[in-house]
Amino acid sequence: MEIIKYEGHDLDELILRAKKEYGKDVKIISYEVSKGGLFGKKKYSLFVQVATPEEGFVDLLTKEERNEEIDRFLGKIENMIDKKIEPLKKVLEEGKCADLSVPAHNAIPTELDFAEQFKEFTGDALDLIKLLIKKDVDPKIAKTLVKESCGFDIDANKFDLNTSFFKEALIKAIEKKIKFKGPLRLQKGAFKVIAFVGPTGVGKTTNLFKIASELVINQKLRIAVISIDTFKVGAIQQARSFSNILNIPFYAITDSKNLKKTLQNLNGLDVVLIDTVGRSHYDYWRLGEMKEILGGGSDFMDISLVISCNYKNSEAIEIVNRYRTFFPINDIFFTKIDETYKPGILLNLPIKADIPVSFISTGQKVPEDIRILNPERMANYILGEHS
């Protein structure tokens, strides 16, 4: 591959020039902006990646032969990835991930249904169940959690809370049913690699740099950031800007071989954070492609799945279901808690998926809008007592 640089005062014009010379599918890596003096006009430097003739015999063929050869090559690649993901598709289609299935009747029960479904509860226990369901907690999960904090009322012959406050009861239940990763305490010289994966628009890049800020500013660790999100224009530039502010190394990687080589060169650092491109959980081909790239560091890599709190429960569970058929998910990182008033996903997802939770993002500000999840903080968000 060869990197071509274009310079000028109009970024859109530079992009058009690159596409005209190398085709509309030319890969744009990044761009930089500079000014000439105090009142100087902005000058743009655009970097694109193009193939070079020495990279293969395809370049020596005629246009018609080249297209045929490329089609055959792409066909082979697609077949290879299809073979790898076919077993995963069958698992999903045959419903073997039943632990993540969502019941069709996940709506708020009617008064009659509620009385029948929760007939063994009374008093405060019933009131807490109703509150949890209004917050979009799955009725079965609400029942399971509340029962953890109940004692048996002999007079009513039913279960009731054995604590005086909803928050106390909920914290007690959460401690028993949900796993927490806890504070991110990394040792100097341990060389930890953490990749952040998830759908488009959940805030992976912004929240990665919130973590980076904590590691650099508060824990004084030596870190680097690698991005494999070279598909979205501006993504590399945003990540590079954040890295420059923190004064940490930044790398853009497009394949597993380069990722492995880069990680080997960074082995003297404490932590490497990897930002990935957002991928739909329905796009098996692209998820397989990303898995191949991350395979360059999979032997010593933790993978954090980033999920937005404003997702519907059924969609969030489907995301976890499909993503973890490709990646060994170590924890769930919740974002956008400030964009929902029904945060039942905080309880539903970790219980159904049986995956530990790590952080929660409370806004867009870097680095302050992030919190470590723990039982008390989770109970606060469910009950509307934000901390």
N, C-alpha and C positions, 0 to 999 in steps of 0.2 A: 504494500500500500504506500501511497505518497500523499503528503500533506501539502495542499496548495493554499497560498495566502493571497487574498484580495484586499486592496486598500482603496478607500474613497470616503466621500462625505455623506453618502446615502446608503444605509444598510440594505433596504429593499432592492436597490439597483444592483448591489453587489451579489445578493442572492440570485437575482434574475440572470446575471452574467454567468454565475457558476452553473446554474441549471441549463442555460443555453449551450455552454461549452461541454458539459459533462453529463447532461441528461437530467430530467426532472427528479430522478431518484437519487441524486448525488447526496452523500452523507455530510450534513453540516455538523461539525464538531463543536465549535464555539465562536464567539466574537468578542473583541475588546474595543473599548472606547477611550479616546484620548483627546486632549484639547491643546491647541497651539497658543500658548500665552494666556493672559488674563481674559481677553475677549475673543480668543480664537474660536474658529468654527470646529465643531465636533468632527473627529476623524475616526472611521471605523476600520478595524482589521478583522476580516472574516476568514476562518480556517475551515477548509473542506477536505474530505478524504476521498481519494480516487485510486483506482487500480492502476498498476504499472505493467507495461508489456512483459517484463521478465517474470511476472507471477504465474504465467501458465501459457500453454499452447493455444488456449481459447482466443487470445488476443491476435493470433496469426491467421485465424480463420476469416472467411468472408462473413458479412453481416448476417446472411441467412444461415450459414453453418454455425456461427456463433450463437445465434438465438436457439437453434436446435440443441447445441451442446449444453447451453445454460439450462434449457428446459429439462434435459436428461439429468443434469447434475442436481438441479433443485428437486426433481422427482425422487432421486435416490435419497437426498437428505430428508424429504418429507416421509418417505417410507421408513427410514431409520427411526425417526421420532415417533411416527405412528405405531411402530412395533413396540416402542418403549412405553407408550402411554395407553396402548390398547387394554392391558390388564387393569389399569386404573379406571378406564371408562367402564369396563365390565363390572368392577366393584361398585361403582356409583349407580349404574343402571340396575343392578340386581339387588340394590338396597342393603349391601353388606355393612354399610356404615350406619346401622340402625340406631346406635347410641346418639347420633346427631339428628335423627328424624324429628320433624315438627308435626304434632298432631293437627289435623284439619280443624278441630274444634278449639283452637287456641284463643278464641274470643272471650271477652268478659262474660261470665255466666249470668243468666237471668236470676232473679230473686229465688225462683223455685228451684232452679238447678243448683244455685249456690247453697241453699238450705240442705239439699240432698247430698251434694258433693262434700260439704264440710260439716256434716251433722254431728261428728264426734267432738267438735270444738264449741266453746262458749265464751262469753265475755270479751276481754281484751284480745284474746287469741283470734276471735272472729274479726274484730275491728282491724287488727294488724294484717290479716290475710286480705281483707277488702282493700286496704291501703296499698299493699304490694301489687295487687292485681291492677289497680288504677294506674300504677307506675309502670305497667306493661310487663310485670313479672309473670312468667308462665304459672297458671293456677297450681299445677302439680309441684312446681318448685316452691311456690309460696307455701303450700301445705307442708312440704318437707322441712323447710326452714323454720316455720313457726313451731312445728312439733318438737324441734330440738330444744326449744326454750319453754316447754310446757310441763306442768305437773297435772296430776289427776284430781279434779274437783269431785270429792265424794258426794257432796250434796246434789250437784247437777249431773253426776255420773258422766262427765265429759272433761275434755282437756282444756286448760286455761293457762295463761302465762304465769310463770313463777317469778317474774321480775316486775318491778313497778313502772318501768319505762320501755317504750317501743324500741328506742335506740339500744338499750342494754340487751334486750332480747335478740335483736337483729345481729348485733356484734357477736354475741355468743354463738348464734347459728352459723354466721359467715365463717368464723374461726374454724368450725368443724367441717364445713362443706367446700370451702374454696382455698386453693393453694396460692400463696403469695411469694413472689421472687425476692422481695425485700430491697434494701438499698443496693445500689451498684457500687460495690467496693472491690476495686481491682488492684492487684499487687504490681508494683513496679518491676519491670523485667519479665513479667509472666507471658507477654505477647498474646493478648486476647483479640479475636476477630468476631465482630458482631454485624450481621447483615439484617437490614430492615426490608421486609417484603409486604406486599398488600396491593389492593386495587388502586386505580387512579383516583387522586383527589382526597385521599385520607390524611395527607400531611406528613408523608415519610421524610422528605428533605428537611422541612422546618423543624420537626421534632428530633431528627438525628442531630442537628446542630445545637439543640437545647441540651442533649446528652453530651455532645462534644464540649460545650461551654462548661458544664459541670466538671468534666474530667480534667480540662485544662486549667480552669481558674481556681476551682476549689480543691481538687485532688492533685494538682501539679503533675499530671501524667504526660508523657510524650505520646502524642497520637497523630494519626494521619487519616484522611478520608479518601475513599475510592468511590467513584460513581460509575455505574454501568448504564445510567440513563442518558444515552446519547441520541435518543430518538426524539425527544421533545425539545424544540428550539427554546433556548433560554435556560434550560435546566442546568446545564454545565456551568453557564455563566453565574447563575445564582449560587450554586454550590462553591464555585471558586471564590466568589465575593465573600461568603461566610468564612471560608478557610483563610482568606487573606486577613480578615478582621481578627481571627484567632491566632494568626501567624503559625499555621500548621500546614504540612505538605498536603497537596491535593493531586489526584490522578484520575484520568478518564480511561476506562478499560472497555474493550468491546468483545473479548473472547476469553475462554478459560485458560488458555496457554499464557496470555499476558497477565491475567490475574494471578496465576500461580507464581510467575516470575516476579511480579511486583511485590507480592506478599513475602517471598523469600528475601528480597532486597530490604524489606521493612522489618525484618525479624528482630532488629535491635530496639524497636519501639515497644511501648507498653500496650497500646490498643490501636486497632484499625477498625473504623466504622465504614460499612459498605452501604451506599444508597443505590436502590434498584429502581428500574422503570415500573410504573404501575401497570398491572396486567389484569384483565378481566378473568374471573375465576371460571368462566365458561370457555376461555380460549386455551384449549389443551396444547396446541402447537406452540404458542408463545410461552406458556408456562414451562413446557419442556425445553424450549430454547434457553430460558433464564436458568433453569436447573443445570443445564450443560455448562453455562458460564460460571455459576457459583461453585460448580464441581471442582474448580481449580483451587478452592480453599476449604472444601467441606470437611477435611479431616480434623480441623481444629476451629470450626466456626459455629457460633450460636446464631440461631435465626429467630428474629422477633417479628411476629405477625401484627401489622398495624391495622386496627379496625375503628371505624368511626362510630360514635355512640348514636348518631342519628340514622343508622341503618335499621331497617325492620329486623325483628328477631329472626324470622325465617331466612332472610337474605344473609344475615351475618353468620348463621349456622351453616348455610350452604357454602359461604366463602371459606370457613374453617375446614369444612368437609373436603372441599376440592383442593385447597392449598396444601393441606398436610398429606395428601397423596403424592405430592411432589417434593415437599420439604419437611425435614424433622423439626417441627415448630417447638421452640423452647419456652416461649411465653407469648402472651397477648398484651399488646400495647394499645390502650384505648385513647382515642382523640375526640375532639369536638364535643366534650361534655357540655360546653356552654351553648350548644345549638339544639338541645333537646330538653323537654320537661318531663319526659317519660323514659328514664334511664334503666329500665328493667333489664336491658342487654348486659349490664354490669354483673348481674347475678345469673341470668340464663346461660350466657355463653361459656363462662369458665366451668359451671357445673355440668352442662351437657357435654362439653368437649373434654373435660378433665385436663385442662391445661392451666398452668400457673399464670397469674397476671402480674404485670410489672409496673407500668407507669400509666398516668392519665394526663392528657393535655387539656388545659383549661382556657386556652386562647391562642392568639397568633404571636404574642410577644416572645422574642428570644433574648435572654434565656429563661425569663422568670415564670412563664405560663406552663409549668409542668409540676406534677406532684407524684410522689411515690405512693402506690396504692397499698393500703392496709385495711384491716377489717373496720376500724372506726371511720376512716375516710370514705370507704365504700358505703357504709350505713348512712353517713351524712348526705351523700349524693342521692341515695334512694329516698330518704326522708325529706329531702329539700333543704338540708342544713349544710350548705356548701362550706368547705374549709380551704 
